[in-house]
């Protein structure tokens, strides 16, 4: 979405002048991102789609709340609008994506998975900000109107409605320096809800979408990483138990979310995965 956007004009709208380098960053499909260098400082400029003011405000408030809780999230230096595109100027966090670390040092998959899992559990110790708790079933509603049966199954069980969920927690959105987790990015999907949904969403991305089909996670490395994640999560948090119903939810959400972005064979694989878990959860 970068083609019709002017990062220099967006920076001026945010009150930042004198940038010495503005470089596009790949990876974002819902927002455009640039690395900005100015006076020895490095920032991330994030420009949202036309009219996404509510999305931007929600993400800004979530990052501010998680930063106050001590999590490694970007600091919001400025917020504003350029030509009806909401924009945020964020701190540039140290480290590199966990995916890159796995590619460079695949033998550390278990240790990285454990770090990844402990940080995920730390997120789930936080109450969601009020702006998210105003819509406690938003994570269920994400399924859309075609999944009424699955929605009813989820609403019929005991579930949390107040926990902060990232809902896009995967190795491309989490940074590391090789020793610790240094950043958690992209809080666009954040909602209040049950942490088992967030866990299932992460697993569905690792197993089915394979983090944008990154080869490093399509092998034994991915399986060991997932095992490390679960070990780290449950040591820091609580046992996840049977996630069948939440896997069904995660698969159906992924199928709906990625319909415009994936090839038919990819969507067929995701659909098969979702149906398998619907059958196991006896919610068809």
C-alpha positions in Angstrom: 0.0 0.0 0.0 3.1 2.3 -0.1 2.7 3.4 -3.7 0.4 6.4 -3.1 1.8 7.4 0.3 4.4 10.1 0.9 6.3 9.3 4.1 8.0 12.7 4.2 4.7 14.5 4.1 3.3 12.2 6.8 6.3 13.0 9.0 5.7 16.7 8.6 2.1 16.1 9.6 3.4 14.5 12.8 5.7 17.4 13.4 9.0 15.6 12.6 11.4 17.4 10.3 15.0 16.9 9.4 14.9 13.2 8.7 18.2 12.1 7.2 16.9 8.7 5.9 13.5 7.3 5.3 13.5 3.6 4.2 10.5 1.4 3.5 10.2 -1.7 5.7 8.7 -4.9 4.2 6.3 -7.1 6.0 3.3 -5.0 6.7 0.2 -5.7 4.6 -2.4 -3.6 6.6 -0.1 -0.7 7.3 2.8 0.9 5.5 6.0 1.1 7.6 9.3 3.1 7.2 12.4 3.3 9.2 13.2 6.9 9.9 16.6 8.2 11.0 17.0 11.7 12.4 19.7 13.3 14.6 21.1 9.9 15.7 17.7 8.5 16.6 15.8 5.8 14.8 12.0 5.7 14.6 9.3 3.6 12.8 6.7 5.5 10.9 3.5 3.5 10.6 0.8 4.8 8.2 -2.7 3.2 8.4 -5.2 2.8 5.6 -7.5 5.7 4.7 -10.0 6.3 7.5 -8.7 3.7 10.0 -8.8 6.2 12.8 -10.4 3.8 15.3 -7.9 1.0 14.5 -5.0 3.5 15.0 -6.4 4.8 18.3 -7.0 1.3 19.6 -3.5 0.2 18.8 -2.0 3.3 20.3 -3.9 2.8 23.6 -2.9 -0.8 23.7 0.8 -0.1 23.2 0.7 2.6 25.9 -0.9 0.3 28.4 1.5 -2.6 27.7 4.5 -0.3 27.9 3.3 0.8 31.4 3.1 -2.9 32.3 6.8 -3.3 31.4 6.5 -5.2 28.1 8.9 -4.4 25.3 6.6 -2.5 22.9 7.2 0.5 20.8 6.8 3.9 22.4 4.4 6.3 20.7 6.3 9.5 20.0 3.7 11.2 17.9 0.2 10.5 16.4 -1.6 12.4 13.7 -3.3 12.2 10.3 -2.1 12.8 6.8 -4.7 13.0 4.0 -7.1 10.9 6.2 -4.4 8.3 6.8 -3.8 7.9 10.6 -0.1 7.7 11.4 2.1 6.8 14.3 5.7 7.7 14.9 7.1 4.9 17.1 10.4 4.0 18.7 12.6 1.6 16.7 13.1 -1.4 18.9 16.4 -3.3 19.1 16.8 -6.9 17.7 15.5 -8.8 14.7 12.5 -11.1 14.1 12.5 -14.4 15.8 12.1 -16.0 12.4 15.5 -14.5 11.4 17.1 -15.9 14.5 15.7 -19.3 13.8 17.1 -19.2 10.3 20.6 -18.2 11.6 20.6 -20.6 14.6 18.0 -23.3 14.1 19.6 -25.4 16.9 18.3 -22.9 19.4 14.6 -23.5 18.4 13.7 -24.9 21.8 15.3 -22.1 23.8 13.8 -19.4 21.5 10.4 -21.1 21.7 10.6 -21.0 25.5 11.4 -17.3 25.5 8.6 -16.7 23.0 6.2 -18.7 25.2 7.1 -16.9 28.4 6.5 -13.6 26.8 3.2 -14.7 25.5 2.2 -15.8 28.9 3.3 -12.4 30.3 0.9 -10.7 27.9 -1.9 -12.8 29.3 -1.3 -11.6 32.9 -2.6 -8.2 31.8 -6.1 -6.9 31.8 -7.2 -5.5 28.4 -7.5 -1.7 28.3 -11.0 -0.4 28.7 -11.3 0.4 25.0 -11.1 -3.4 24.3 -13.2 -4.5 27.3 -16.1 -2.5 25.9 -16.4 -5.2 23.3 -15.6 -8.5 25.2 -17.0 -10.8 22.5 -15.1 -9.1 19.6 -12.8 -12.0 19.3 -15.8 -14.4 18.8 -17.5 -11.9 16.4 -14.3 -12.0 14.3 -15.6 -15.3 12.9 -18.3 -13.4 10.9 -22.0 -14.2 10.3 -21.3 -17.5 8.6 -20.1 -19.2 11.7 -23.1 -19.0 14.0 -22.8 -22.6 15.3 -19.1 -22.1 16.2 -20.0 -18.7 17.9 -22.7 -20.4 20.0 -20.3 -23.2 21.0 -17.7 -20.6 22.2 -20.3 -18.5 24.1 -21.6 -21.6 25.8 -18.4 -22.5 27.6 -16.8 -20.7 30.5 -14.3 -18.2 29.1 -12.4 -15.1 30.1 -13.6 -11.8 28.7 -11.0 -9.4 30.1 -7.5 -10.7 29.2 -5.4 -8.8 26.7 -5.0 -10.8 23.5 -2.5 -10.0 20.8 -4.0 -12.2 18.2 -1.1 -11.9 15.8 1.7 -13.3 18.0 4.1 -15.1 15.7 7.8 -15.1 15.0 7.7 -12.2 12.4 6.0 -9.9 14.9 8.3 -10.7 17.9 11.9 -9.5 18.1 14.9 -11.0 19.8 18.6 -10.2 20.3 19.3 -13.9 20.5 19.1 -13.9 24.3 15.8 -12.3 25.2 12.6 -11.0 23.6 13.2 -7.4 22.8 10.0 -6.3 21.1 6.4 -7.2 20.4 5.0 -5.5 17.3 1.7 -5.1 15.4 -1.1 -4.8 18.0 -3.7 -4.2 15.3 -5.7 -7.3 16.1 -5.6 -6.8 19.9 -8.8 -7.7 21.7 -10.1 -8.6 25.2 -11.0 -12.2 25.6 -9.9 -15.7 26.6 -6.1 -16.4 26.4 -6.7 -19.8 24.9 -7.9 -18.1 21.7 -4.6 -16.2 21.5 -2.7 -19.4 22.0 -4.7 -21.2 19.4 -4.2 -18.4 17.0 -0.4 -18.6 17.4 -0.4 -22.3 16.8 -2.7 -22.0 13.7 -0.2 -19.5 12.2 2.8 -21.8 12.9 1.1 -25.0 11.7 -1.2 -23.9 8.9 -0.2 -20.5 7.5 3.4 -21.2 8.4 4.2 -17.5 9.1 3.8 -16.4 5.5 5.2 -19.8 4.3 8.6 -19.1 5.7 10.6 -22.3 5.0 12.5 -22.2 8.3 9.3 -23.0 10.2 8.1 -25.8 7.8 10.3 -28.5 9.4 11.4 -30.1 12.6 12.6 -26.6 13.6 9.0 -25.4 13.7 7.8 -28.4 15.7 10.6 -28.0 18.3 10.0 -24.2 18.4 6.3 -24.9 19.1 7.1 -27.4 21.8 9.4 -24.8 23.4 6.7 -22.2 23.2 4.2 -24.4 25.0 6.7 -25.3 27.7 7.7 -21.7 28.3 4.0 -20.6 28.3 2.8 -23.2 30.7 5.8 -22.7 33.1 5.1 -18.9 33.2 1.3 -19.1 33.0 -1.3 -21.8 33.3 -1.8 -25.1 31.5 -3.7 -24.6 28.2 -5.7 -27.8 28.3 -7.8 -29.0 25.4 -7.7 -26.3 22.7 -9.9 -28.2 20.1 -12.7 -25.6 20.1 -10.2 -22.7 20.0 -8.3 -24.4 17.1 -11.6 -24.5 15.3 -12.1 -20.8 16.0 -8.5 -20.0 14.9 -8.8 -21.9 11.7 -12.1 -20.3 10.8 -10.8 -16.8 11.6 -7.7 -17.5 9.5 -9.7 -18.7 6.5 -11.9 -15.5 6.6 -9.0 -13.2 7.3 -6.7 -14.5 4.5 -9.4 -15.1 1.8 -8.3 -12.1 -0.2 -4.6 -12.7 0.4 -3.9 -16.4 -0.3 -4.1 -18.8 -3.2 -7.0 -21.3 -3.4 -4.8 -24.2 -2.4 -3.7 -22.4 0.7 -7.3 -21.6 1.7 -8.3 -25.2 1.1 -5.6 -26.4 3.5 -6.7 -23.9 6.1 -10.4 -24.9 5.6 -9.5 -28.6 6.1 -7.6 -27.8 9.3 -10.6 -25.8 10.7 -13.1 -28.5 9.8 -10.9 -31.2 11.5 -11.0 -29.3 14.7 -14.7 -28.5 14.5 -15.3 -32.2 14.2 -13.1 -32.9 17.2 -14.8 -30.2 19.2 -18.2 -31.5 18.1 -19.2 -28.1 16.8 -20.2 -28.3 13.2 
